[in-house]
Amino acid sequence: MAGLKIERQQQKRREALEQAMALLEGPPPEAGLITSAELEARFFHDHADLLAGLTEAMERQGLAEAFSAMARHLEEDREAWLRRLALLQAHPGLRARRAELEADYLRILAAHFGRWGAAGTQGERIAEHEAGLALAALRGAERLWVRGGGRPILPVLVQEALAVAWPALYGHARRHPSR
């Protein structure tokens, strides 16, 4: 019974998101029918779920697999996510709200890197740098995915982005050969 209730709530949120996207894609006067706060709430209704999923995957499988899982999740509903991300990129208010919400991702990523890093103040700073770099790789892959109209597929773009960023991640955990 609880599963059915959760499914109904998720369906309602998806419908609200669809209505918000339709308003943004319509003529400008229609966009004023809902407030900015309502629009943001609809666009980011799944923020907590995405964050929880990423956190769980990172704890169980590590960063690369967690980002790949997130990419596969977005790819499963490709058309809706491509539309949603394109609208996010085009709408200044939504971009600003997403930037605020990025602090949550940075926090969990920094905690992840902090577990693998050096202790102390310098270790905390490095973990924050690594978190920013990892998130930039993920968001860069999303931008390329939107610009390419879904090609290449997002999991491939995420793997490429991580491959580029990987030498700078977990640097403190690598062993450097003695000379």
PyRosetta script that sets phi, psi and omega in degrees:
from pyrosetta import init, pose_from_sequence

init()
pose = pose_from_sequence("MAGLKIERQQQKRREALEQAMALLEGPPPEAGLITSAELEARFFHDHADLLAGLTEAMERQGLAEAFSAMARHLEEDREAWLRRLALLQAHPGLRARRAELEADYLRILAAHFGRWGAAGTQGERIAEHEAGLALAALRGAERLWVRGGGRPILPVLVQEALAVAWPALYGHARRHPSR")
pose.set_psi(1, -42.7)
pose.set_omega(1, -179.5)
pose.set_phi(2, -64.0)
pose.set_psi(2, -35.6)
pose.set_omega(2, 178.9)
pose.set_phi(3, -63.2)
pose.set_psi(3, -39.1)
pose.set_omega(3, 178.2)
pose.set_phi(4, -65.9)
pose.set_psi(4, -41.0)
pose.set_omega(4, 178.2)
pose.set_phi(5, -63.2)
pose.set_psi(5, -43.6)
pose.set_omega(5, 178.4)
pose.set_phi(6, -62.8)
pose.set_psi(6, -42.8)
pose.set_omega(6, 179.4)
pose.set_phi(7, -62.0)
pose.set_psi(7, -40.8)
pose.set_omega(7, 177.8)
pose.set_phi(8, -63.9)
pose.set_psi(8, -41.9)
pose.set_omega(8, 178.4)
pose.set_phi(9, -62.7)
pose.set_psi(9, -43.3)
pose.set_omega(9, 179.1)
pose.set_phi(10, -63.9)
pose.set_psi(10, -40.3)
pose.set_omega(10, 178.6)
pose.set_phi(11, -63.3)
pose.set_psi(11, -41.6)
pose.set_omega(11, 177.9)
pose.set_phi(12, -61.3)
pose.set_psi(12, -42.6)
pose.set_omega(12, 180.0)
pose.set_phi(13, -66.2)
pose.set_psi(13, -39.2)
pose.set_omega(13, 177.7)
pose.set_phi(14, -64.0)
pose.set_psi(14, -39.6)
pose.set_omega(14, 178.1)
pose.set_phi(15, -65.8)
pose.set_psi(15, -40.5)
pose.set_omega(15, 177.9)
pose.set_phi(16, -63.6)
pose.set_psi(16, -41.1)
pose.set_omega(16, 176.8)
pose.set_phi(17, -62.5)
pose.set_psi(17, -43.7)
pose.set_omega(17, 179.0)
pose.set_phi(18, -59.9)
pose.set_psi(18, -42.9)
pose.set_omega(18, 178.4)
pose.set_phi(19, -63.8)
pose.set_psi(19, -41.1)
pose.set_omega(19, 179.3)
pose.set_phi(20, -64.1)
pose.set_psi(20, -42.0)
pose.set_omega(20, 179.6)
pose.set_phi(21, -65.6)
pose.set_psi(21, -40.2)
pose.set_omega(21, 178.5)
pose.set_phi(22, -62.3)
pose.set_psi(22, -39.5)
pose.set_omega(22, 177.6)
pose.set_phi(23, -63.1)
pose.set_psi(23, -42.3)
pose.set_omega(23, -179.5)
pose.set_phi(24, -68.2)
pose.set_psi(24, -31.6)
pose.set_omega(24, -179.5)
pose.set_phi(25, -81.9)
pose.set_psi(25, -16.3)
pose.set_omega(25, -179.2)
pose.set_phi(26, -79.8)
pose.set_psi(26, -174.2)
pose.set_omega(26, 177.5)
pose.set_phi(27, -60.6)
pose.set_psi(27, 146.7)
pose.set_omega(27, -176.7)
pose.set_phi(28, -50.4)
pose.set_psi(28, -38.5)
pose.set_omega(28, -178.9)
pose.set_phi(29, -59.9)
pose.set_psi(29, -30.2)
pose.set_omega(29, -178.9)
pose.set_phi(30, -69.0)
pose.set_psi(30, -26.9)
pose.set_omega(30, -177.0)
pose.set_phi(31, -63.4)
pose.set_psi(31, -20.7)
pose.set_omega(31, -179.6)
pose.set_phi(32, -79.9)
pose.set_psi(32, -0.7)
pose.set_omega(32, -177.4)
pose.set_phi(33, -71.9)
pose.set_psi(33, -22.3)
pose.set_omega(33, 176.1)
pose.set_phi(34, -125.0)
pose.set_psi(34, 152.5)
pose.set_omega(34, -178.3)
pose.set_phi(35, -75.6)
pose.set_psi(35, 163.3)
pose.set_omega(35, 177.2)
pose.set_phi(36, -59.3)
pose.set_psi(36, -41.1)
pose.set_omega(36, -179.8)
pose.set_phi(37, -63.4)
pose.set_psi(37, -40.4)
pose.set_omega(37, 177.8)
pose.set_phi(38, -65.9)
pose.set_psi(38, -41.8)
pose.set_omega(38, 178.8)
pose.set_phi(39, -60.7)
pose.set_psi(39, -46.7)
pose.set_omega(39, 179.2)
pose.set_phi(40, -62.8)
pose.set_psi(40, -42.4)
pose.set_omega(40, 179.6)
pose.set_phi(41, -61.1)
pose.set_psi(41, -39.3)
pose.set_omega(41, 179.4)
pose.set_phi(42, -69.9)
pose.set_psi(42, -42.1)
pose.set_omega(42, -177.5)
pose.set_phi(43, -69.5)
pose.set_psi(43, -30.7)
pose.set_omega(43, -175.5)
pose.set_phi(44, -114.0)
pose.set_psi(44, 27.1)
pose.set_omega(44, -178.1)
pose.set_phi(45, -59.5)
pose.set_psi(45, -27.1)
pose.set_omega(45, -175.9)
pose.set_phi(46, -103.5)
pose.set_psi(46, 13.2)
pose.set_omega(46, -178.1)
pose.set_phi(47, -55.2)
pose.set_psi(47, -49.4)
pose.set_omega(47, -178.3)
pose.set_phi(48, -63.1)
pose.set_psi(48, -38.9)
pose.set_omega(48, 179.3)
pose.set_phi(49, -66.4)
pose.set_psi(49, -43.9)
pose.set_omega(49, 178.7)
pose.set_phi(50, -62.6)
pose.set_psi(50, -42.4)
pose.set_omega(50, 179.7)
pose.set_phi(51, -63.9)
pose.set_psi(51, -44.4)
pose.set_omega(51, 179.3)
pose.set_phi(52, -63.7)
pose.set_psi(52, -41.5)
pose.set_omega(52, 178.5)
pose.set_phi(53, -63.6)
pose.set_psi(53, -42.2)
pose.set_omega(53, 179.0)
pose.set_phi(54, -64.9)
pose.set_psi(54, -44.2)
pose.set_omega(54, 179.7)
pose.set_phi(55, -59.8)
pose.set_psi(55, -47.3)
pose.set_omega(55, -179.6)
pose.set_phi(56, -62.6)
pose.set_psi(56, -45.1)
pose.set_omega(56, -179.6)
pose.set_phi(57, -64.8)
pose.set_psi(57, -38.1)
pose.set_omega(57, 178.7)
pose.set_phi(58, -65.6)
pose.set_psi(58, -39.6)
pose.set_omega(58, -179.9)
pose.set_phi(59, -66.9)
pose.set_psi(59, -36.9)
pose.set_omega(59, -176.9)
pose.set_phi(60, -86.7)
pose.set_psi(60, -37.6)
pose.set_omega(60, -168.7)
pose.set_phi(61, -127.6)
pose.set_psi(61, -8.7)
pose.set_omega(61, 179.7)
pose.set_phi(62, 96.8)
pose.set_psi(62, 172.2)
pose.set_omega(62, -173.6)
pose.set_phi(63, -63.1)
pose.set_psi(63, -50.0)
pose.set_omega(63, -175.3)
pose.set_phi(64, -59.7)
pose.set_psi(64, -45.9)
pose.set_omega(64, -179.8)
pose.set_phi(65, -69.6)
pose.set_psi(65, -34.9)
pose.set_omega(65, 178.4)
pose.set_phi(66, -64.4)
pose.set_psi(66, -45.3)
pose.set_omega(66, 177.7)
pose.set_phi(67, -65.7)
pose.set_psi(67, -38.0)
pose.set_omega(67, 177.5)
pose.set_phi(68, -64.7)
pose.set_psi(68, -40.3)
pose.set_omega(68, 178.0)
pose.set_phi(69, -63.7)
pose.set_psi(69, -40.9)
pose.set_omega(69, 178.4)
pose.set_phi(70, -63.9)
pose.set_psi(70, -42.2)
pose.set_omega(70, 179.0)
pose.set_phi(71, -62.9)
pose.set_psi(71, -41.8)
pose.set_omega(71, 177.9)
pose.set_phi(72, -64.4)
pose.set_psi(72, -37.4)
pose.set_omega(72, 178.1)
pose.set_phi(73, -60.9)
pose.set_psi(73, -46.2)
pose.set_omega(73, 179.7)
pose.set_phi(74, -67.6)
pose.set_psi(74, -37.3)
pose.set_omega(74, -179.4)
pose.set_phi(75, -65.7)
pose.set_psi(75, -29.9)
pose.set_omega(75, 179.9)
pose.set_phi(76, -61.1)
pose.set_psi(76, -32.1)
pose.set_omega(76, 179.2)
pose.set_phi(77, -119.6)
pose.set_psi(77, 51.4)
pose.set_omega(77, -170.0)
pose.set_phi(78, -48.8)
pose.set_psi(78, -54.4)
pose.set_omega(78, -173.7)
pose.set_phi(79, -62.2)
pose.set_psi(79, -43.8)
pose.set_omega(79, -179.9)
pose.set_phi(80, -65.3)
pose.set_psi(80, -41.3)
pose.set_omega(80, -179.4)
pose.set_phi(81, -71.0)
pose.set_psi(81, -38.4)
pose.set_omega(81, 176.9)
pose.set_phi(82, -60.9)
pose.set_psi(82, -44.4)
pose.set_omega(82, 177.9)
pose.set_phi(83, -62.7)
pose.set_psi(83, -46.6)
pose.set_omega(83, -178.5)
pose.set_phi(84, -62.1)
pose.set_psi(84, -47.3)
pose.set_omega(84, -179.3)
pose.set_phi(85, -66.4)
pose.set_psi(85, -37.5)
pose.set_omega(85, 177.4)
pose.set_phi(86, -63.1)
pose.set_psi(86, -43.0)
pose.set_omega(86, 178.3)
pose.set_phi(87, -66.5)
pose.set_psi(87, -37.6)
pose.set_omega(87, 177.0)
pose.set_phi(88, -61.3)
pose.set_psi(88, -42.5)
pose.set_omega(88, -179.3)
pose.set_phi(89, -67.9)
pose.set_psi(89, -31.3)
pose.set_omega(89, -175.6)
pose.set_phi(90, -86.4)
pose.set_psi(90, -20.7)
pose.set_omega(90, -173.2)
pose.set_phi(91, -104.4)
pose.set_psi(91, 113.2)
pose.set_omega(91, -176.4)
pose.set_phi(92, -57.8)
pose.set_psi(92, -40.0)
pose.set_omega(92, -179.5)
pose.set_phi(93, -65.0)
pose.set_psi(93, -39.8)
pose.set_omega(93, 178.4)
pose.set_phi(94, -70.2)
pose.set_psi(94, -38.1)
pose.set_omega(94, 176.0)
pose.set_phi(95, -61.1)
pose.set_psi(95, -42.2)
pose.set_omega(95, -179.7)
pose.set_phi(96, -64.3)
pose.set_psi(96, -42.8)
pose.set_omega(96, 179.5)
pose.set_phi(97, -65.9)
pose.set_psi(97, -39.7)
pose.set_omega(97, 178.2)
pose.set_phi(98, -63.1)
pose.set_psi(98, -38.9)
pose.set_omega(98, 178.1)
pose.set_phi(99, -61.2)
pose.set_psi(99, -39.0)
pose.set_omega(99, 176.6)
pose.set_phi(100, -64.1)
pose.set_psi(100, -41.8)
pose.set_omega(100, -178.5)
pose.set_phi(101, -71.7)
pose.set_psi(101, -20.3)
pose.set_omega(101, 179.0)
pose.set_phi(102, -61.1)
pose.set_psi(102, -24.5)
pose.set_omega(102, 178.6)
pose.set_phi(103, -57.9)
pose.set_psi(103, -33.8)
pose.set_omega(103, 178.0)
pose.set_phi(104, -65.4)
pose.set_psi(104, -43.6)
pose.set_omega(104, 178.0)
pose.set_phi(105, -64.5)
pose.set_psi(105, -44.1)
pose.set_omega(105, 179.9)
pose.set_phi(106, -61.1)
pose.set_psi(106, -37.8)
pose.set_omega(106, 179.6)
pose.set_phi(107, -63.2)
pose.set_psi(107, -48.3)
pose.set_omega(107, -178.0)
pose.set_phi(108, -71.5)
pose.set_psi(108, -34.0)
pose.set_omega(108, 176.8)
pose.set_phi(109, -67.5)
pose.set_psi(109, -42.1)
pose.set_omega(109, 178.7)
pose.set_phi(110, -63.3)
pose.set_psi(110, -39.0)
pose.set_omega(110, 177.3)
pose.set_phi(111, -63.0)
pose.set_psi(111, -40.9)
pose.set_omega(111, 178.1)
pose.set_phi(112, -61.0)
pose.set_psi(112, -51.1)
pose.set_omega(112, -179.5)
pose.set_phi(113, -66.8)
pose.set_psi(113, -32.2)
pose.set_omega(113, 177.5)
pose.set_phi(114, -62.3)
pose.set_psi(114, -34.8)
pose.set_omega(114, 177.5)
pose.set_phi(115, -65.6)
pose.set_psi(115, -27.6)
pose.set_omega(115, -178.0)
pose.set_phi(116, -96.6)
pose.set_psi(116, -7.8)
pose.set_omega(116, -169.5)
pose.set_phi(117, -101.9)
pose.set_psi(117, -174.0)
pose.set_omega(117, 179.1)
pose.set_phi(118, -72.2)
pose.set_psi(118, 153.2)
pose.set_omega(118, 178.6)
pose.set_phi(119, -80.0)
pose.set_psi(119, 164.0)
pose.set_omega(119, 173.3)
pose.set_phi(120, 90.6)
pose.set_psi(120, -175.7)
pose.set_omega(120, -175.1)
pose.set_phi(121, -61.9)
pose.set_psi(121, -43.6)
pose.set_omega(121, 179.8)
pose.set_phi(122, -63.9)
pose.set_psi(122, -40.6)
pose.set_omega(122, 177.4)
pose.set_phi(123, -61.2)
pose.set_psi(123, -38.6)
pose.set_omega(123, 177.7)
pose.set_phi(124, -65.6)
pose.set_psi(124, -41.9)
pose.set_omega(124, 178.6)
pose.set_phi(125, -64.0)
pose.set_psi(125, -43.7)
pose.set_omega(125, -179.9)
pose.set_phi(126, -62.5)
pose.set_psi(126, -41.6)
pose.set_omega(126, 178.4)
pose.set_phi(127, -60.6)
pose.set_psi(127, -38.5)
pose.set_omega(127, 177.7)
pose.set_phi(128, -67.9)
pose.set_psi(128, -39.5)
pose.set_omega(128, 176.5)
pose.set_phi(129, -62.2)
pose.set_psi(129, -44.5)
pose.set_omega(129, -179.8)
pose.set_phi(130, -64.7)
pose.set_psi(130, -38.9)
pose.set_omega(130, 178.0)
pose.set_phi(131, -61.2)
pose.set_psi(131, -45.8)
pose.set_omega(131, 178.9)
pose.set_phi(132, -62.3)
pose.set_psi(132, -40.2)
pose.set_omega(132, 179.5)
pose.set_phi(133, -66.5)
pose.set_psi(133, -43.5)
pose.set_omega(133, -179.9)
pose.set_phi(134, -64.1)
pose.set_psi(134, -44.3)
pose.set_omega(134, 179.6)
pose.set_phi(135, -66.0)
pose.set_psi(135, -37.6)
pose.set_omega(135, 177.4)
pose.set_phi(136, -63.0)
pose.set_psi(136, -37.2)
pose.set_omega(136, 177.7)
pose.set_phi(137, -63.6)
pose.set_psi(137, -44.7)
pose.set_omega(137, 179.4)
pose.set_phi(138, -63.7)
pose.set_psi(138, -48.0)
pose.set_omega(138, -178.8)
pose.set_phi(139, -67.4)
pose.set_psi(139, -34.5)
pose.set_omega(139, 175.8)
pose.set_phi(140, -63.5)
pose.set_psi(140, -40.2)
pose.set_omega(140, 177.2)
pose.set_phi(141, -63.4)
pose.set_psi(141, -40.7)
pose.set_omega(141, 177.6)
pose.set_phi(142, -62.1)
pose.set_psi(142, -42.7)
pose.set_omega(142, 179.8)
pose.set_phi(143, -62.2)
pose.set_psi(143, -42.5)
pose.set_omega(143, 177.8)
pose.set_phi(144, -64.5)
pose.set_psi(144, -36.6)
pose.set_omega(144, 179.2)
pose.set_phi(145, -63.5)
pose.set_psi(145, -45.0)
pose.set_omega(145, 179.1)
pose.set_phi(146, -65.9)
pose.set_psi(146, -47.0)
pose.set_omega(146, -178.4)
pose.set_phi(147, -61.8)
pose.set_psi(147, -33.7)
pose.set_omega(147, 179.2)
pose.set_phi(148, -86.4)
pose.set_psi(148, 4.2)
pose.set_omega(148, 179.0)
pose.set_phi(149, 65.6)
pose.set_psi(149, 30.3)
pose.set_omega(149, 178.9)
pose.set_phi(150, 96.5)
pose.set_psi(150, 5.6)
pose.set_omega(150, 178.8)
pose.set_phi(151, -128.3)
pose.set_psi(151, 136.3)
pose.set_omega(151, -12.6)
pose.set_phi(152, -60.7)
pose.set_psi(152, 169.0)
pose.set_omega(152, -178.8)
pose.set_phi(153, -65.1)
pose.set_psi(153, 153.0)
pose.set_omega(153, -174.0)
pose.set_phi(154, -59.5)
pose.set_psi(154, -41.6)
pose.set_omega(154, 178.8)
pose.set_phi(155, -57.8)
pose.set_psi(155, -35.5)
pose.set_omega(155, 177.3)
pose.set_phi(156, -66.9)
pose.set_psi(156, -44.8)
pose.set_omega(156, 179.9)
pose.set_phi(157, -63.8)
pose.set_psi(157, -37.5)
pose.set_omega(157, 178.1)
pose.set_phi(158, -66.7)
pose.set_psi(158, -42.2)
pose.set_omega(158, 177.6)
pose.set_phi(159, -61.6)
pose.set_psi(159, -42.5)
pose.set_omega(159, 178.2)
pose.set_phi(160, -62.6)
pose.set_psi(160, -44.8)
pose.set_omega(160, -178.8)
pose.set_phi(161, -63.0)
pose.set_psi(161, -43.1)
pose.set_omega(161, 178.7)
pose.set_phi(162, -67.0)
pose.set_psi(162, -35.0)
pose.set_omega(162, 178.3)
pose.set_phi(163, -63.0)
pose.set_psi(163, -36.7)
pose.set_omega(163, 178.2)
pose.set_phi(164, -70.8)
pose.set_psi(164, -42.5)
pose.set_omega(164, -176.1)
pose.set_phi(165, -81.0)
pose.set_psi(165, -21.9)
pose.set_omega(165, -170.4)
pose.set_phi(166, -54.0)
pose.set_psi(166, -40.7)
pose.set_omega(166, 179.7)
pose.set_phi(167, -58.0)
pose.set_psi(167, -24.5)
pose.set_omega(167, 179.9)
pose.set_phi(168, -91.9)
pose.set_psi(168, -10.4)
pose.set_omega(168, -179.0)
pose.set_phi(169, -96.2)
pose.set_psi(169, 145.3)
pose.set_omega(169, 179.4)
pose.set_phi(170, 58.1)
pose.set_psi(170, 25.9)
pose.set_omega(170, -178.4)
pose.set_phi(171, -58.0)
pose.set_psi(171, -35.5)
pose.set_omega(171, -179.5)
pose.set_phi(172, -69.1)
pose.set_psi(172, -20.0)
pose.set_omega(172, -177.9)
pose.set_phi(173, -91.0)
pose.set_psi(173, -13.7)
pose.set_omega(173, -179.5)
pose.set_phi(174, -78.1)
pose.set_psi(174, 147.4)
pose.set_omega(174, 175.3)
pose.set_phi(175, -96.6)
pose.set_psi(175, 129.7)
pose.set_omega(175, 178.6)
pose.set_phi(176, -96.5)
pose.set_psi(176, 132.9)
pose.set_omega(176, -178.8)
pose.set_phi(177, -63.6)
pose.set_psi(177, 144.3)
pose.set_omega(177, 177.0)
pose.set_phi(178, -74.7)
pose.set_psi(178, 149.6)
pose.set_omega(178, 178.8)
pose.set_phi(179, -102.3)
pose.dump_pdb("model.pdb")
